[in-house]
Amino acid sequence: MIHEMYCISKLNQTDSTKLWKHINELVPNNSKSAPTAIKDGETTLTDAKDLCESFNNYFSTVVYKYLPTSNLDPDLEQLNDFVSSKITDDILLTIPPLTCDEVFQLLNQLDPHKATGLDGLSSKILKMSASVIAEPLTLILNQSITYGYFPMRWKTARVAPVHKSGSRTEKTPVSFGVPQGSILGPLLFILFVNDLPLHSNQSVDLYADDSTLHSSGNSMNQLNCTLSSAMEDIEQWSTFNGMVINGEKSKSMVICTYQKSTKIVSSELHINYNNTVLENVKSKRLLGVIVDNHLC
């Protein structure tokens, strides 16, 4: 009873960091994200340096095995017209110079519990020395903005492989489009795929890395024709932009009322991608919401 009351009191937290700290104390997790051994071909690596070099070589080259190849030049006319339509003569993009006070305030707002960067300077140290480093740091930042130069050291990131499923000793395929795990990564990805709807003859909804292609029709044959054509457009766009669509996660679904579904001879779509028919499903999780074929 006392232990139960202690657990409840610890979990009754408004601070999410403390809440998860207590949850981890109550439910210990013995798993480690970093493997102690992996197979590289026929060789099993156990040395820490060898593990790092193997992962680095794998992550930096694996994408080339899955990128489609094309000798065609991308048609940028639609993209240029779209961008031009959004730009007016009275808008000029400028980045105002930073002030020493702004940099000082930002340094003071650093979370001292965040991980240390590659320079070895913790947020705590930067925060403690804010009054001393604010002025020279402001100069460096403004010079970077003025000359359009971003220090190479700041472009380096620490990448840690995280085990999700399957064997912990086997490396599984991954694909990259923008820097993973970075603050700018999500924004860069959105900018990168933002013109996708311009290259499809059917409606495409985008949210981060989730894309939903949809259409309506009076018959299954009509739906198959329109969606297959749209899928060919998307496949071509992917080839031009060096992107890889995850065929295993891509599904197709016919949505209609239960009464109409009983009158359809076959309610399965035959949408091809990469010479494979997409799997038909009755329900699918879309942005955290389960959508079924009757919208029930």
DAPE-V120394 format. One record per pair of residues at least 24 apart in sequence whose C-alpha atoms are under 10 Angstrom apart, sorted by sequence separation. I is the first residue (numbers start at 1). J is the second residue. If there is no record, write none. Layout:
i=I j=J
i=I j=J
This chain:
i=106 j=130
i=107 j=131
i=155 j=179
i=157 j=181
i=158 j=182
i=202 j=226
i=203 j=227
i=104 j=129
i=105 j=130
i=157 j=182
i=201 j=226
i=202 j=227
i=227 j=252
i=247 j=272
i=252 j=277
i=253 j=278
i=104 j=130
i=105 j=131
i=107 j=133
i=201 j=227
i=204 j=230
i=247 j=273
i=251 j=277
i=252 j=278
i=253 j=279
i=254 j=280
i=267 j=293
i=103 j=130
i=104 j=131
i=107 j=134
i=200 j=227
i=202 j=229
i=203 j=230
i=246 j=273
i=247 j=274
i=251 j=278
i=252 j=279
i=253 j=280
i=254 j=281
i=255 j=282
i=103 j=131
i=104 j=132
i=106 j=134
i=201 j=229
i=202 j=230
i=245 j=273
i=248 j=276
i=250 j=278
i=251 j=279
i=252 j=280
i=253 j=281
i=254 j=282
i=255 j=283
i=104 j=133
i=105 j=134
i=200 j=229
i=201 j=230
i=202 j=231
i=245 j=274
i=247 j=276
i=249 j=278
i=250 j=279
i=251 j=280
i=252 j=281
i=253 j=282
i=254 j=283
i=101 j=131
i=103 j=133
i=104 j=134
i=200 j=230
i=201 j=231
i=204 j=234
i=247 j=277
i=248 j=278
i=249 j=279
i=250 j=280
i=251 j=281
i=252 j=282
i=253 j=283
i=100 j=131
i=103 j=134
i=104 j=135
i=199 j=230
i=200 j=231
i=202 j=233
i=223 j=254
i=247 j=278
i=248 j=279
i=251 j=282
i=252 j=283
i=253 j=284
i=102 j=134
i=103 j=135
i=200 j=232
i=201 j=233
i=247 j=279
i=251 j=283
i=252 j=284
i=261 j=293
i=100 j=133
i=101 j=134
i=104 j=137
i=200 j=233
i=201 j=234
i=251 j=284
i=261 j=294
i=100 j=134
i=101 j=135
i=103 j=137
i=104 j=138
i=119 j=153
i=199 j=233
i=200 j=234
i=211 j=245
i=220 j=254
i=260 j=294
i=99 j=134
i=100 j=135
i=103 j=138
i=118 j=153
i=119 j=154
i=198 j=233
i=199 j=234
i=200 j=235
i=258 j=293
i=259 j=294
i=99 j=135
i=100 j=136
i=102 j=138
i=118 j=154
i=197 j=233
i=198 j=234
i=200 j=236
i=255 j=291
i=256 j=292
i=257 j=293
i=258 j=294
i=100 j=137
i=101 j=138
i=117 j=154
i=196 j=233
i=197 j=234
i=199 j=236
i=200 j=237
i=255 j=292
i=256 j=293
i=257 j=294
i=258 j=295
i=100 j=138
i=103 j=141
i=118 j=156
i=196 j=234
i=199 j=237
i=212 j=250
i=214 j=252
i=216 j=254
i=235 j=273
i=253 j=291
i=254 j=292
i=255 j=293
i=256 j=294
i=257 j=295
i=258 j=296
i=99 j=138
i=100 j=139
i=117 j=156
i=118 j=157
i=198 j=237
i=211 j=250
i=212 j=251
i=213 j=252
i=214 j=253
i=215 j=254
i=216 j=255
i=232 j=271
i=234 j=273
i=235 j=274
i=253 j=292
i=254 j=293
i=255 j=294
i=256 j=295
i=257 j=296
i=98 j=138
i=99 j=139
i=117 j=157
i=118 j=158
i=197 j=237
i=210 j=250
i=212 j=252
i=214 j=254
i=231 j=271
i=232 j=272
i=253 j=293
i=254 j=294
i=255 j=295
i=97 j=138
i=98 j=139
i=117 j=158
i=196 j=237
i=228 j=269
i=230 j=271
i=231 j=272
i=232 j=273
i=97 j=139
i=99 j=141
i=195 j=237
i=196 j=238
i=227 j=269
i=228 j=270
i=229 j=271
i=231 j=273
i=232 j=274
i=98 j=141
i=99 j=142
i=227 j=270
i=228 j=271
i=229 j=272
i=231 j=274
i=97 j=141
i=98 j=142
i=193 j=237
i=220 j=264
i=224 j=268
i=225 j=269
i=227 j=271
i=228 j=272
i=97 j=142
i=193 j=238
i=196 j=241
i=219 j=264
i=220 j=265
i=224 j=269
i=225 j=270
i=226 j=271
i=227 j=272
i=228 j=273
i=96 j=142
i=97 j=143
i=220 j=266
i=223 j=269
i=224 j=270
i=225 j=271
i=95 j=142
i=98 j=145
i=220 j=267
i=223 j=270
i=224 j=271
i=97 j=145
i=193 j=241
i=219 j=267
i=220 j=268
i=221 j=269
i=223 j=271
i=224 j=272
i=96 j=145
i=97 j=146
i=192 j=241
i=220 j=269
i=221 j=270
i=95 j=145
i=96 j=146
i=193 j=243
i=220 j=270
i=94 j=145
i=95 j=146
i=192 j=243
i=177 j=241
i=177 j=242
i=176 j=242
i=177 j=243
i=176 j=243
i=177 j=244
i=175 j=243
i=176 j=244
i=175 j=244
i=175 j=245
i=175 j=246
i=212 j=286
i=211 j=286
i=210 j=286
i=210 j=287
i=208 j=287
i=207 j=287
i=59 j=159
i=59 j=161
i=56 j=159
i=55 j=159
i=56 j=160
i=55 j=160
i=56 j=161
i=55 j=161
i=52 j=159
i=66 j=173
i=52 j=160
i=65 j=173
i=66 j=174
i=67 j=175
i=52 j=161
i=66 j=175
i=67 j=176
i=62 j=172
i=63 j=173
i=65 j=175
i=62 j=173
i=63 j=174
i=64 j=175
i=59 j=171
i=62 j=174
i=63 j=175
i=64 j=176
i=83 j=195
i=58 j=171
i=62 j=175
i=63 j=176
i=82 j=195
i=58 j=172
i=59 j=173
i=61 j=175
i=62 j=176
i=63 j=177
i=58 j=173
i=59 j=174
i=60 j=175
i=79 j=194
i=55 j=171
i=58 j=174
i=59 j=175
i=60 j=176
i=79 j=195
i=82 j=198
i=54 j=171
i=59 j=176
i=78 j=195
i=79 j=196
i=76 j=195
i=79 j=198
i=78 j=198
i=79 j=199
i=78 j=199
i=45 j=169
i=75 j=199
i=44 j=169
i=34 j=160
i=35 j=161
i=44 j=170
i=33 j=160
i=34 j=161
i=35 j=162
i=33 j=161
i=34 j=162
i=35 j=163
i=33 j=162
i=34 j=163
i=38 j=167
i=39 j=168
i=40 j=169
i=41 j=170
i=32 j=162
i=33 j=163
i=38 j=168
i=39 j=169
i=40 j=170
i=32 j=163
i=33 j=164
i=37 j=168
i=38 j=169
i=39 j=170
i=40 j=171
i=31 j=163
i=36 j=168
i=37 j=169
i=38 j=170
i=39 j=171
i=35 j=168
i=36 j=169
i=37 j=170
i=38 j=171
i=34 j=168
i=35 j=169
i=33 j=168
i=35 j=170
i=74 j=236
i=75 j=237
i=74 j=237
i=72 j=236
i=74 j=239
i=75 j=240
i=70 j=236
i=74 j=240
i=68 j=235
i=72 j=239
i=73 j=240
i=74 j=241
i=68 j=236
i=71 j=239
i=72 j=240
i=70 j=239
i=71 j=240
i=68 j=238
i=69 j=239
i=70 j=240
i=67 j=238
i=68 j=239
i=69 j=240
i=67 j=239
i=68 j=240
i=70 j=242
i=68 j=241
i=69 j=242
i=67 j=241
i=68 j=242
i=67 j=242
i=68 j=243
i=66 j=242
i=67 j=243
i=68 j=244
i=66 j=243
i=67 j=244
i=64 j=242
i=66 j=244
i=67 j=245
i=63 j=242
i=66 j=245
i=63 j=243
i=63 j=244
